[in-house]
Amino acid sequence: MNTLFYRLRSMLLGWGFVGLVYTSSHHLQGEGRVIAPSAIELWIPFSPEGVWLYLSFFILVPFGYLRCPLQQVKWLSTSMQLSAVAAGAVYLLWPTTMHYPVDQGASLSSSLLAALIAVDSAQNCLPSLHMTLTILAVWACCEAKQILRTVILIIWGLAIAFSILQLRRHLLIDLLSGALLAWVAGCLARRVKGSRRTNDKGRKS
């Protein structure tokens, strides 16, 4: 029970902090600069059916916190916090947006997409925190001893990335910058973790 509480508390401090920064920056930022789509986005047809994969992100992130090795939990939380601070700064200093397609469908997928659009920010595009957190959650769970699980999670992460483009919630440049942010934040979190271990050993000696 103590382990579960630790994982849930870390998820609140990490993922919850991302939500706080994301929402706050949306209300504090100015008008976003419109970024035009590239040929790649135009090549991928828009489809509201991608909303199911897109929203599976909200299963993947908790899975990352609950199923990653225990020693990775703190790293995952710290990585998300660092990502939120960096992304929030970009959202405030250089807000971006894009032209979103209008979906007039009557399917369940279209209704779900409309509900998502109603609560999501029309800005906060670059970098894509959806992509950043997806990568961090997958990264935290990757283990050499769990090859099958690792492969499934990587495929899941790639499917989410495709759904982001399919729904036109972000452009490719947003995803690439989100991936870069995940790598930088993850590496910095490793260094922070390493520094804390060194300091702890110094205090004990």
C-alpha positions, 0 to 999 in steps of 0.5 A: 500500500505504501508503494502504491501511495508513493506511485500515486503521489508521484503521479500527482506531483508530476502529471498534475503539475503539467496540468496546472502549468498547461492550464495557467499558461493558456489563460495568461498567454497572448494571441498565438502565432499561426503555424502552417501545416507541412506536406506531411500533415496534408498527406495524412487524412483527417479522421475523428476516429483517431480520438480513441487512440489519442485519448488512450494517452490518459491510460498510458501515463497512469500505466507508466507511473503504476507499472514502471520499475520503482526506481524510475517513478521519481525520475518520471515525476521529475521529468514531467515537472521539468517538461512543464516548466520548459513548455510553459515558458514557451507557451507564454513567450511564443504562443502558437496555434494552427488552423483546425479542421471542422468536423460536422460528423454525427458519430460517437467519435465526432461527439467525443472529439467535440467534447475534447475540443471544448476543454482543450486549448486552441494554443499551447501547440509547440511543443506538444506536451501530449507527445512529451508525456507519451515518450516519458511514460514509455521511456520509464517502462522500457526494460531489457528484461521486458522485451515484449512489453517494451515493444508493445509500449513503443508501438502504442506511443507511435500510434498515439503520435499518429493519432495526434496528426490524424486529428490535427491537434498538433503539427509535426513540428510540435511533435518533434519539439515535444520529443526533443523536450522529453529527451532533454527533460529525461536527461536532466532528471537523470542528472538531478537524480545522480546528484542527489545520490552523490549528496546523500552518500556525502552526508552519510560519510 
